[in-house]
């Protein structure tokens, strides 16, 4: 298992995911899970339910010490947080800017 301390992270992965989420929001498709989440009759509450669900699953995976599940649940949580940001009309650049600001 890698600690990630020196492993390069490809920002294109995050950028690409964000672009797909924004595309699904702008051009919804019934075949798209992301589009369905963003257009659910519950509105943003549906996306936030998923964030809560994935948060719980992530916590359980970490608590149980299951690295593979932890990685999977972290990816699910990260994805749903991005969808929630889009649903809330908060640009990912703003969040990354905040992280950069806090890093200083």
For each residue, the residues with C-beta under 8 A, 3 or more apart:
1: 67
2: 7
3: 6 7
4: 7 9
5:
6: 3
7: 2 3 4
8:
9: 4 13
10: 13
11: 14 15
12: 15 16
13: 9 10 16 17
14: 11 17 18 92
15: 11 12 18 19
16: 12 13 19 20
17: 13 14 20 21 79 82
18: 14 15 21 22 82 92
19: 15 16 22 23
20: 16 17 23 24 34
21: 17 18 24 25 34 82 83 86
22: 18 19 25 26 86
23: 19 20 26 27
24: 20 21 27 28 29 32 34 35 38
25: 21 22 28 34 35 38 86 87
26: 22 23
27: 23 24
28: 24 25 32 35 38 39
29: 24 32 35
30: 35 36
31: 35
32: 24 28 29 35 36
33: 36 37
34: 20 21 24 25 37 38 83
35: 24 25 28 29 30 31 32 38 39
36: 30 32 33 39 40
37: 33 34 40 46 47 50 83 87
38: 24 25 28 34 35 47 83 86 87
39: 28 35 36
40: 36 37 43 46 47
41: 46
42: 45 46 49
43: 40 46 87
44: 47 48 84 87 88
45: 42 48 49
46: 37 40 41 42 43 49 50
47: 37 38 40 44 50 51 80 83 84 87
48: 44 45 51 52 84
49: 42 45 46 52 53
50: 37 46 47 53 54 80 83 84
51: 47 48 54 55 77 80 81 84
52: 48 49 55 56
53: 49 50 56 57
54: 50 51 57 58 73 76 77 80
55: 51 52 58 59 77
56: 52 53 59 60
57: 53 54 60 61 73 76 77
58: 54 55 61 62 70 73 74 76 77
59: 55 56 62 63
60: 56 57 63 64 73
61: 57 58 64 66 69 70 72 73
62: 58 59 65 70
63: 59 60
64: 60 61 69
65: 62
66: 61 69 70
67: 1 70 71
68: 71 72
69: 61 64 66 72 73
70: 58 61 62 66 67 73 74
71: 67 68 74 75
72: 61 68 69 75 76
73: 54 57 58 60 61 69 70 76 77
74: 58 70 71 77 78
75: 71 72 78 79
76: 54 57 58 72 73 79 80
77: 51 54 55 57 58 73 74 80 81
78: 74 75 81 82
79: 17 75 76 82 83
80: 47 50 51 54 76 77 83 84
81: 51 77 78 84 85
82: 17 18 21 78 79 85 86 92
83: 21 34 37 38 47 50 79 80 86 87
84: 44 47 48 50 51 80 81 87 88
85: 81 82 88 90 91 92 95
86: 21 22 25 38 82 83 89 90
87: 25 37 38 43 44 47 83 84
88: 44 84 85
89: 86
90: 85 86 94 95
91: 85 94 95
92: 14 18 82 85 95 96
93: 96 97
94: 90 91 97 98
95: 85 90 91 92 98 99
96: 92 93 99 100
97: 93 94 100 101
98: 94 95 101 102
99: 95 96 102 103
100: 96 97 103 104
101: 97 98 104
102: 98 99
103: 99 100
104: 100 101
